[in-house]
Amino acid sequence: MLTLPSRRSILTGLALVPALSVTPHGVWARPEGEGAALPDASASVPSLSRAARSGGRYFGAAARADHLRQDKALRAAVLRDCEVLTPEIHLKWNSLEWRKGQFNFSPVDDLLTFSDENGLRVRGHTLLWDQSTPDWAKREMLSQRDWRLMSEHFSRVLGRYGSRIEEWDVINEPIDTEAGARNLRRNTFFRAFGPTYIERAMEEARAHAPNAHLVINDYGFEYGNPVDKARRQAFVALARRLRAADVPLDGVGVQAHLDLSKGPLDTAGLQDMTKALIDLGLDITVTELDVKETDAAHTTAARDQKVADETRRYLDVMLAFPEVRGVVTWGLTDKFSWLTEQVDSHVRAARGVNRGLPYDDAYSPKPMYWTLADSLGASA
Ligand code: 9MR
């Protein structure tokens, strides 16, 4: 069991980040002077989720139960800034059932206990993602083509968590514009059940979690290159097809793994896609925001400014739409970021950590933090 201290005991007396304040214009801004003390825990403690709430949205971050257990400062940052937590790995099929029939629910249960005790909500990420499907299930799907395997997985996960977790990424990353066939990824589900696995999975999710907010989540929509452009069109086309066929789909998740090597953002393209999705009656969650750096040769201040500027440009587009219901970053601190984890150790030694999240690896808030606070709070 993850027995974690409560929000109040963590925050009391902990000078983690300087306080935010509301300017006379109602915009969340950085306080005057360095090192402004963090007030003790009270309703007046500001945070990214308070900023977001003042703009009618939620703010959250992805996290892992083991990191939360180990790292008191991470717990404090999560409790200070988040209203929503996304389990970064624990709800994935290969985490829940690495070996057929042997279930590992405890990290999710721990996160839910921590969330319940501290008034957080959890996003369900994710029921179906090829990359996180265990090998045994892939083999079985391809050899037997029996949908019962899928139904049992949905029934097990949603039976246990479907009423406690309100919003689910039912399908993660179904789009692939470079592999033909309706611009759908030729993943295991496609190969075993054909392209209508998507419709069937959404129906299955609705059957097991009738009140949940059901989402399809994907990446690669932000830039002006031909692939991102095609991906935007394919995502809208998929959503249109599903809505026209009355398939249960309530919203979409746009991951927003921004990348400074791909710039500039295609703001018109992003706007058009977002508007088209909204016109279909869908709402939108920014589900995995972070910024991949390209060049660690600049000063830290210059790097951090670039990350913040990219974040601001992105949020300026997305937060102009009230239908964007929340923003989730893929982690809170550079100490725990897939962008750092994925590089080889020798590259990491040369480049250091990627600085694409709100806090640095010592939990100092960076310009990205203030940009998030400002953009979320200003978009009321
Ligand atoms: O950040 C996650 C990393 O720790 C895991 O090893 C990986 C595989 O489960 O998934 C990463 O998160 C991915 C998310 O689930 C879907 N979109 C892309 C994210 C980064 O790869």
Boltz pocket constraint, residues with backbone or C-beta under 6 A from the ligand:
constraints:
  - pocket:
      binder: B
      contacts: [[A, 88], [A, 89], [A, 92], [A, 131], [A, 132], [A, 172], [A, 255], [A, 288], [A, 338]]
      max_distance: 6.0
